[in-house]
Amino acid sequence: MYRPFDLGGRGVVVTGGNGGIGYGMARALLAAGAKVAIWGSNPEKTATAHRTLAEECGDGARVHAFGCDVGDEAQVERAFADSVAALGRVDACFANAGVSSKGVLLTEMTLDEFRRVQRVNVEGVFLTLRAAARHMAQHGQGGSLVATASTAAVEGAARNCHYGASKGAVTAMVRALAVELARHRIRVNSILPGWIATEMTQRSFSNPRFAEAVLPRVPARRWGTIDDFGGVAVYLASDASAYATGEQFLIDGGYTKF
């Protein structure tokens, strides 16, 4: 029987798993049988997501939640150690936590604003993947590392140079790590979401002028949803992706092709 998508017994960490795309990933991973630890920086939001995921999967023992600011090295190390203790072993890690830009012109952007985005979107991914890679290399069973980037990594968007720089850095980091970590049987990939309906994009999507300008450019003719990331998450955490590494998985309804 062909069952490469069965994640029964596998431990998975999803940063930013308390909402948006990360929540959609966590929900699908649980449905495929994985044990999942979600991380979030907002205690109330994280607790609510933990409770809801436990109810949905019907097995609260497979869901764990930890508070973590991924831009803080000590917090990442602590959250990862707690995740290993709860899951037994981490077989896949999704560095999904990120912050959006505030739409600032380059000529008006402060260094603090530029660094605010890099701290979470680049340093946070680095710290998360480093902790996971150390663990996977030590236990010797390989694993899967996945970073959430954005179509901003491959396209240009005015007032978003700091955000685009952060996501471009993530895709470059992933390619380098895919080569570096292959000897440990650790594969490393990135996911590039397009326009997805989440709390982060709610303000833009509710603007009629924005919707009228952007939606016609999406060949799928709809905004993406968090459930559109369940399949790719399960695929990348499973044996089905055993020979896929260093790749960028565009989930954008065809936006970057039109």
Protein Blocks (a to p, Z undefined) as FASTA:
>chain_A
ZZfkbcghiacddehklgcjllmmmmmmmmnopacddddfblklmmmmmmmmmmmnopak
lpccddddfkbmklmmmmmmmmmmmnopafbdcdfbccddehiafklpcfklmmmmmmmm
mmmmmmmmmmmmmmmmmnonopaddddddfklmcccehilmmmmmmmmmmmmmmmmmmmm
mmnopacddddddddddfklmmmmmpmklmmmmmmmmmnopacdfklmmmmmmmmmmmkl
mmgghiacddeehmmmZZ
